[in-house]
Each structure stands twice: as C-alpha cells, then as structure tokens.
Amino acid sequence: MKKLDKSFWQDRWENAETGWDIGYAATPLVAYFDTLKNKDLKILIPGCGNAYEGEYLMKSGFKNTFLIDIAPLALESLKKRFPDFPDSNLIQGDFFEHDEKYDLIVEQTFFCAISPTLRRAYAEKMHELLHINGKLIGLLFNDPLFEDHPPFGGNKAEYLTYFEDLFTIHHFDTATNSIKPRAGRELFIEFEKKS
C-alpha cells in the first residue's frame, strides 16, 4: 500500500482524483448543524478537502470554524470557491500533529482516508483535541469498501472498539438522510468526550 502522506493526497488533488467529493455539504451533517444554537462553538473539520461543510457552517454564522488538511491544494480549492473564508481558520498540516482544543469536531470522509492502522490513534487524538463534554459528530462508512487503498471501510462493531472507552456514545446508527449513493451505507455518529 502506498504511503498516505502529503504527496499522496496532493497528487490526488492535482490529478482530480477526488471521488469522495459530492459537491456540497452532506445532508446528515447539515441537518445536525441546523440544530446547533451556540454560534460561538469552536469547530474543527479534519481532512476537510473542499470543505463544503466548513463553508456551510461559516455562512450560517459559525465564525469559529477551522479546517485542516495535509494537502495545500485542498485549502486552495476552498479559497477559490469561497474567498471570504478567513485565512486564519485554515490550517495546512497533519491532523495527528495538531494541538488545539475544540467544542465540536466534524468527521466527513477523513476516517476512511487514513490507514486502518491509525484508527485507534485517530480516536485518541479526537479525545485529546476536544474540550470536556466536546463532541465528535459525523459519518462513518458501514461498508467493507477497500483494504489496499482509500476509502477504507469497516463496520459498527469494529469502530466501537476504538471509541467506546473514550466517548459516551449518544448516536451511532445508520443515517436516515444520506445522499442516494451512500444510503444505508453510512453511520451517523455523535460521541461526547469522557473525562
């Protein structure tokens, strides 16, 4: 398997190999965002790609929305589409080396893009980056997908082994409002950090 590093993802962007990109904010995430009342929440979207969710949040008044991606072209693509997104809220770097605290972290096709060997490290890093009572929300594929290249799949039973000791599981069920190609294949998660 190729090393899934900065050059791998930058190459994918340069070659327009971005099959994960649906072209707009995912409907289950938008539905969740629309329930949020506190516009001061500090929010992170790791492995943000084109960051349609970040754009939606910013335009909805969540000015403390931060985006991180290892590939510079991902962030450049967002800035071309949405020039008003603050540069100070864009982080080009490695999620696993990031060091801030957030109230909410949004998972959208990042978990399936990293090597499955890093899944426990992902869960631990999410726990580290969240404030007490902070939440990790988003979508995980409930589908085998691929074993030798991203997107890497999995299932609920496997995922629980990474998260259940670190988070209170509020919601972990099949998303009812996925886009058609992903219907029945996505789990909506809402995990709250345990102290």
Phi and psi in degrees as GROMACS dihedral restraints (atoms count N, CA, C in turn):
[ dihedral_restraints ]
;  ai    aj    ak    al  type     phi  dphi    fc
    3     4     5     6     1   -64.0    20    10
    4     5     6     7     1   151.7    20    10
    6     7     8     9     1   -71.7    20    10
    7     8     9    10     1   125.6    20    10
    9    10    11    12     1   -88.7    20    10
   10    11    12    13     1    66.9    20    10
   12    13    14    15     1  -106.7    20    10
   13    14    15    16     1  -170.6    20    10
   15    16    17    18     1   -55.9    20    10
   16    17    18    19     1   -45.2    20    10
   18    19    20    21     1   -66.8    20    10
   19    20    21    22     1   -34.7    20    10
   21    22    23    24     1   -60.1    20    10
   22    23    24    25     1   -49.5    20    10
   24    25    26    27     1   -73.3    20    10
   25    26    27    28     1   -35.6    20    10
   27    28    29    30     1   -63.0    20    10
   28    29    30    31     1   -40.5    20    10
   30    31    32    33     1   -61.7    20    10
   31    32    33    34     1   -41.1    20    10
   33    34    35    36     1   -59.6    20    10
   34    35    36    37     1   -42.5    20    10
   36    37    38    39     1   -67.3    20    10
   37    38    39    40     1   -43.9    20    10
   39    40    41    42     1   -63.0    20    10
   40    41    42    43     1   -32.8    20    10
   42    43    44    45     1   -96.1    20    10
   43    44    45    46     1    10.6    20    10
   45    46    47    48     1    54.4    20    10
   46    47    48    49     1    36.5    20    10
   48    49    50    51     1   -96.2    20    10
   49    50    51    52     1    71.0    20    10
   51    52    53    54     1  -124.8    20    10
   52    53    54    55     1    56.9    20    10
   54    55    56    57     1   -63.9    20    10
   55    56    57    58     1   -16.9    20    10
   57    58    59    60     1   -75.5    20    10
   58    59    60    61     1   -15.0    20    10
   60    61    62    63     1   -80.7    20    10
   61    62    63    64     1   115.3    20    10
   63    64    65    66     1   -92.3    20    10
   64    65    66    67     1    -7.7    20    10
   66    67    68    69     1    91.7    20    10
   67    68    69    70     1     0.8    20    10
   69    70    71    72     1  -164.8    20    10
   70    71    72    73     1   170.3    20    10
   72    73    74    75     1   -67.8    20    10
   73    74    75    76     1   134.2    20    10
   75    76    77    78     1   -61.9    20    10
   76    77    78    79     1   134.4    20    10
   78    79    80    81     1   -58.7    20    10
   79    80    81    82     1   -40.3    20    10
   81    82    83    84     1   -63.8    20    10
   82    83    84    85     1   -32.0    20    10
   84    85    86    87     1   -74.4    20    10
   85    86    87    88     1   -42.1    20    10
   87    88    89    90     1   -58.7    20    10
   88    89    90    91     1   -43.5    20    10
   90    91    92    93     1   -60.0    20    10
   91    92    93    94     1   -39.5    20    10
   93    94    95    96     1   -68.6    20    10
   94    95    96    97     1   -47.2    20    10
   96    97    98    99     1   -56.3    20    10
   97    98    99   100     1   -37.4    20    10
   99   100   101   102     1   -68.2    20    10
  100   101   102   103     1   -11.5    20    10
  102   103   104   105     1   -91.6    20    10
  103   104   105   106     1   -11.4    20    10
  105   106   107   108     1   -78.1    20    10
  106   107   108   109     1   130.9    20    10
  108   109   110   111     1  -100.5    20    10
  109   110   111   112     1   -31.5    20    10
  111   112   113   114     1   -86.6    20    10
  112   113   114   115     1   103.2    20    10
  114   115   116   117     1   -74.8    20    10
  115   116   117   118     1    -7.5    20    10
  117   118   119   120     1   -89.6    20    10
  118   119   120   121     1    -1.1    20    10
  120   121   122   123     1   -53.3    20    10
  121   122   123   124     1   137.6    20    10
  123   124   125   126     1   -91.6    20    10
  124   125   126   127     1   117.8    20    10
  126   127   128   129     1  -120.3    20    10
  127   128   129   130     1   140.4    20    10
  129   130   131   132     1  -123.5    20    10
  130   131   132   133     1   137.8    20    10
  132   133   134   135     1  -120.3    20    10
  133   134   135   136     1   104.5    20    10
  135   136   137   138     1   -84.1    20    10
  136   137   138   139     1   149.8    20    10
  138   139   140   141     1    55.5    20    10
  139   140   141   142     1    48.0    20    10
  141   142   143   144     1   -70.9    20    10
  142   143   144   145     1   -22.3    20    10
  144   145   146   147     1    58.1    20    10
  145   146   147   148     1  -134.9    20    10
  147   148   149   150     1   -72.6    20    10
  148   149   150   151     1   -10.3    20    10
  150   151   152   153     1    55.8    20    10
  151   152   153   154     1    45.0    20    10
  153   154   155   156     1   -61.5    20    10
  154   155   156   157     1   -33.7    20    10
  156   157   158   159     1   -66.2    20    10
  157   158   159   160     1   -39.5    20    10
  159   160   161   162     1   -64.3    20    10
  160   161   162   163     1   -40.4    20    10
  162   163   164   165     1   -63.2    20    10
  163   164   165   166     1   -44.2    20    10
  165   166   167   168     1   -61.3    20    10
  166   167   168   169     1   -44.8    20    10
  168   169   170   171     1   -62.8    20    10
  169   170   171   172     1   -46.5    20    10
  171   172   173   174     1   -61.7    20    10
  172   173   174   175     1   -44.6    20    10
  174   175   176   177     1   -69.3    20    10
  175   176   177   178     1   -18.5    20    10
  177   178   179   180     1   -90.6    20    10
  178   179   180   181     1     3.9    20    10
  180   181   182   183     1    99.7    20    10
  181   182   183   184     1     5.3    20    10
  183   184   185   186     1   -89.3    20    10
  184   185   186   187     1    82.7    20    10
  186   187   188   189     1   -75.3    20    10
  187   188   189   190     1   -12.1    20    10
  189   190   191   192     1   -98.3    20    10
  190   191   192   193     1    39.0    20    10
  192   193   194   195     1   -95.1    20    10
  193   194   195   196     1   125.9    20    10
  195   196   197   198     1  -118.3    20    10
  196   197   198   199     1   144.4    20    10
  198   199   200   201     1  -123.0    20    10
  199   200   201   202     1   138.4    20    10
  201   202   203   204     1  -131.8    20    10
  202   203   204   205     1   136.5    20    10
  204   205   206   207     1  -149.9    20    10
  205   206   207   208     1   145.9    20    10
  207   208   209   210     1   -76.6    20    10
  208   209   210   211     1   -23.3    20    10
  210   211   212   213     1   -95.8    20    10
  211   212   213   214     1   116.9    20    10
  213   214   215   216     1   -55.2    20    10
  214   215   216   217     1   -36.3    20    10
  216   217   218   219     1   -63.7    20    10
  217   218   219   220     1   -27.7    20    10
  219   220   221   222     1   -61.9    20    10
  220   221   222   223     1   -48.1    20    10
  222   223   224   225     1   -70.1    20    10
  223   224   225   226     1   -35.9    20    10
  225   226   227   228     1   -63.5    20    10
  226   227   228   229     1   -38.1    20    10
  228   229   230   231     1   -62.4    20    10
  229   230   231   232     1   -43.3    20    10
  231   232   233   234     1   -61.2    20    10
  232   233   234   235     1   -44.9    20    10
  234   235   236   237     1   -64.3    20    10
  235   236   237   238     1   -33.3    20    10
  237   238   239   240     1   -65.8    20    10
  238   239   240   241     1   -40.2    20    10
  240   241   242   243     1   -78.7    20    10
  241   242   243   244     1   -35.9    20    10
  243   244   245   246     1  -135.9    20    10
  244   245   246   247     1    75.1    20    10
  246   247   248   249     1   -59.5    20    10
  247   248   249   250     1   -22.6    20    10
  249   250   251   252     1   -79.2    20    10
  250   251   252   253     1    -5.8    20    10
  252   253   254   255     1   -65.6    20    10
  253   254   255   256     1   126.0    20    10
  255   256   257   258     1   -62.5    20    10
  256   257   258   259     1   130.7    20    10
  258   259   260   261     1   -57.9    20    10
  259   260   261   262     1   -34.3    20    10
  261   262   263   264     1   -65.8    20    10
  262   263   264   265     1   -15.2    20    10
  264   265   266   267     1  -100.3    20    10
  265   266   267   268     1     5.0    20    10
  267   268   269   270     1  -106.9    20    10
  268   269   270   271     1   126.2    20    10
  270   271   272   273     1  -122.1    20    10
  271   272   273   274     1   114.0    20    10
  273   274   275   276     1   -94.0    20    10
  274   275   276   277     1   112.1    20    10
  276   277   278   279     1   174.6    20    10
  277   278   279   280     1  -175.5    20    10
  279   280   281   282     1   -91.4    20    10
  280   281   282   283     1   120.5    20    10
  282   283   284   285     1   -50.3    20    10
  283   284   285   286     1   -41.7    20    10
  285   286   287   288     1   -70.7    20    10
  286   287   288   289     1   -11.4    20    10
  288   289   290   291     1  -105.9    20    10
  289   290   291   292     1    -1.1    20    10
  291   292   293   294     1   -71.8    20    10
  292   293   294   295     1   146.7    20    10
  294   295   296   297     1  -143.6    20    10
  295   296   297   298     1    84.2    20    10
  297   298   299   300     1  -145.2    20    10
  298   299   300   301     1  -178.8    20    10
  300   301   302   303     1  -127.0    20    10
  301   302   303   304     1   140.9    20    10
  303   304   305   306     1  -134.6    20    10
  304   305   306   307     1   156.9    20    10
  306   307   308   309     1   -87.8    20    10
  307   308   309   310     1   -29.6    20    10
  309   310   311   312     1  -146.8    20    10
  310   311   312   313     1   133.0    20    10
  312   313   314   315     1  -121.3    20    10
  313   314   315   316     1   135.6    20    10
  315   316   317   318     1  -108.2    20    10
  316   317   318   319     1   122.7    20    10
  318   319   320   321     1   -97.5    20    10
  319   320   321   322     1   120.1    20    10
  321   322   323   324     1  -148.3    20    10
  322   323   324   325     1    97.2    20    10
  324   325   326   327     1    59.0    20    10
  325   326   327   328     1    23.6    20    10
  327   328   329   330     1   -91.7    20    10
  328   329   330   331     1   -46.7    20    10
  330   331   332   333     1   -55.4    20    10
  331   332   333   334     1   -41.3    20    10
  333   334   335   336     1   -77.4    20    10
  334   335   336   337     1    -9.2    20    10
  336   337   338   339     1   -94.5    20    10
  337   338   339   340     1   -17.9    20    10
  339   340   341   342     1   -91.9    20    10
  340   341   342   343     1   158.5    20    10
  342   343   344   345     1   -58.8    20    10
  343   344   345   346     1   135.9    20    10
  345   346   347   348     1   -56.8    20    10
  346   347   348   349     1   -21.4    20    10
  348   349   350   351     1   -68.1    20    10
  349   350   351   352     1   -15.2    20    10
  351   352   353   354     1   -98.9    20    10
  352   353   354   355     1     5.6    20    10
  354   355   356   357     1   -65.9    20    10
  355   356   357   358     1   -39.0    20    10
  357   358   359   360     1   -67.6    20    10
  358   359   360   361     1   -40.5    20    10
  360   361   362   363     1   -61.9    20    10
  361   362   363   364     1   -36.8    20    10
  363   364   365   366     1   -59.2    20    10
  364   365   366   367     1   -49.9    20    10
  366   367   368   369     1   -60.6    20    10
  367   368   369   370     1   -42.7    20    10
  369   370   371   372     1   -66.5    20    10
  370   371   372   373     1   -38.5    20    10
  372   373   374   375     1   -68.2    20    10
  373   374   375   376     1   -40.5    20    10
  375   376   377   378     1   -58.5    20    10
  376   377   378   379     1   -45.5    20    10
  378   379   380   381     1   -58.8    20    10
  379   380   381   382     1   -43.6    20    10
  381   382   383   384     1   -64.8    20    10
  382   383   384   385     1   -38.6    20    10
  384   385   386   387     1   -80.0    20    10
  385   386   387   388     1   -13.9    20    10
  387   388   389   390     1   -92.7    20    10
  388   389   390   391     1   142.7    20    10
  390   391   392   393     1   -65.6    20    10
  391   392   393   394     1   162.4    20    10
  393   394   395   396     1   -54.7    20    10
  394   395   396   397     1   135.7    20    10
  396   397   398   399     1    69.4    20    10
  397   398   399   400     1     5.7    20    10
  399   400   401   402     1   -67.7    20    10
  400   401   402   403     1   159.8    20    10
  402   403   404   405     1  -124.9    20    10
  403   404   405   406     1   144.5    20    10
  405   406   407   408     1  -106.7    20    10
  406   407   408   409     1   119.4    20    10
  408   409   410   411     1  -127.5    20    10
  409   410   411   412     1   158.4    20    10
  411   412   413   414     1   151.1    20    10
  412   413   414   415     1  -153.7    20    10
  414   415   416   417     1  -128.3    20    10
  415   416   417   418     1   135.5    20    10
  417   418   419   420     1  -124.7    20    10
  418   419   420   421     1   141.9    20    10
  420   421   422   423     1   -71.6    20    10
  421   422   423   424     1   130.7    20    10
  423   424   425   426     1  -105.6    20    10
  424   425   426   427     1    70.1    20    10
  426   427   428   429     1  -163.3    20    10
  427   428   429   430     1   140.1    20    10
  429   430   431   432     1   -63.3    20    10
  430   431   432   433     1   -35.8    20    10
  432   433   434   435     1    51.2    20    10
  433   434   435   436     1  -123.7    20    10
  435   436   437   438     1  -118.1    20    10
  436   437   438   439     1   155.3    20    10
  438   439   440   441     1  -108.6    20    10
  439   440   441   442     1   -19.0    20    10
  441   442   443   444     1  -110.4    20    10
  442   443   444   445     1    -4.2    20    10
  444   445   446   447     1  -161.7    20    10
  445   446   447   448     1   158.1    20    10
  447   448   449   450     1   -69.9    20    10
  448   449   450   451     1   152.1    20    10
  450   451   452   453     1   -77.6    20    10
  451   452   453   454     1   134.9    20    10
  453   454   455   456     1   -89.0    20    10
  454   455   456   457     1   135.4    20    10
  456   457   458   459     1   -97.4    20    10
  457   458   459   460     1  -166.4    20    10
  459   460   461   462     1   166.5    20    10
  460   461   462   463     1  -164.9    20    10
  462   463   464   465     1  -148.6    20    10
  463   464   465   466     1   168.0    20    10
  465   466   467   468     1   -58.2    20    10
  466   467   468   469     1   -44.3    20    10
  468   469   470   471     1   -60.3    20    10
  469   470   471   472     1   -42.8    20    10
  471   472   473   474     1   -64.7    20    10
  472   473   474   475     1   -47.8    20    10
  474   475   476   477     1   -60.6    20    10
  475   476   477   478     1   -37.8    20    10
  477   478   479   480     1   -57.3    20    10
  478   479   480   481     1   -33.8    20    10
  480   481   482   483     1   -63.1    20    10
  481   482   483   484     1   -25.1    20    10
  483   484   485   486     1   -85.0    20    10
  484   485   486   487     1   -29.6    20    10
  486   487   488   489     1  -110.4    20    10
  487   488   489   490     1   -29.4    20    10
  489   490   491   492     1   -66.3    20    10
  490   491   492   493     1   -23.4    20    10
  492   493   494   495     1   -84.3    20    10
  493   494   495   496     1   -15.2    20    10
  495   496   497   498     1  -102.6    20    10
  496   497   498   499     1   -22.1    20    10
  498   499   500   501     1  -134.3    20    10
  499   500   501   502     1   148.1    20    10
  501   502   503   504     1   -82.1    20    10
  502   503   504   505     1   125.1    20    10
  504   505   506   507     1   -87.9    20    10
  505   506   507   508     1   106.0    20    10
  507   508   509   510     1   -88.3    20    10
  508   509   510   511     1   -34.8    20    10
  510   511   512   513     1  -150.9    20    10
  511   512   513   514     1   131.0    20    10
  513   514   515   516     1  -159.1    20    10
  514   515   516   517     1    70.1    20    10
  516   517   518   519     1  -137.9    20    10
  517   518   519   520     1   166.2    20    10
  519   520   521   522     1   -57.4    20    10
  520   521   522   523     1   128.5    20    10
  522   523   524   525     1   -64.4    20    10
  523   524   525   526     1   136.2    20    10
  525   526   527   528     1   -94.4    20    10
  526   527   528   529     1    -7.4    20    10
  528   529   530   531     1  -130.5    20    10
  529   530   531   532     1    34.3    20    10
  531   532   533   534     1   -67.6    20    10
  532   533   534   535     1   160.6    20    10
  534   535   536   537     1   -66.6    20    10
  535   536   537   538     1   156.2    20    10
  537   538   539   540     1   -52.5    20    10
  538   539   540   541     1   -48.2    20    10
  540   541   542   543     1   -63.7    20    10
  541   542   543   544     1   -19.3    20    10
  543   544   545   546     1  -109.5    20    10
  544   545   546   547     1     4.8    20    10
  546   547   548   549     1   -57.6    20    10
  547   548   549   550     1   130.6    20    10
  549   550   551   552     1    77.5    20    10
  550   551   552   553     1    -1.6    20    10
  552   553   554   555     1  -115.1    20    10
  553   554   555   556     1     4.8    20    10
  555   556   557   558     1  -122.6    20    10
  556   557   558   559     1   141.6    20    10
  558   559   560   561     1  -105.5    20    10
  559   560   561   562     1   129.3    20    10
  561   562   563   564     1   -88.7    20    10
  562   563   564   565     1   129.4    20    10
  564   565   566   567     1  -116.2    20    10
  565   566   567   568     1   143.8    20    10
  567   568   569   570     1  -141.6    20    10
  568   569   570   571     1   102.6    20    10
  570   571   572   573     1  -115.3    20    10
  571   572   573   574     1   133.4    20    10
  573   574   575   576     1  -107.8    20    10
  574   575   576   577     1   133.2    20    10
  576   577   578   579     1   -59.5    20    10
  577   578   579   580     1   130.1    20    10
  579   580   581   582     1   -84.9    20    10
  580   581   582   583     1   147.4    20    10
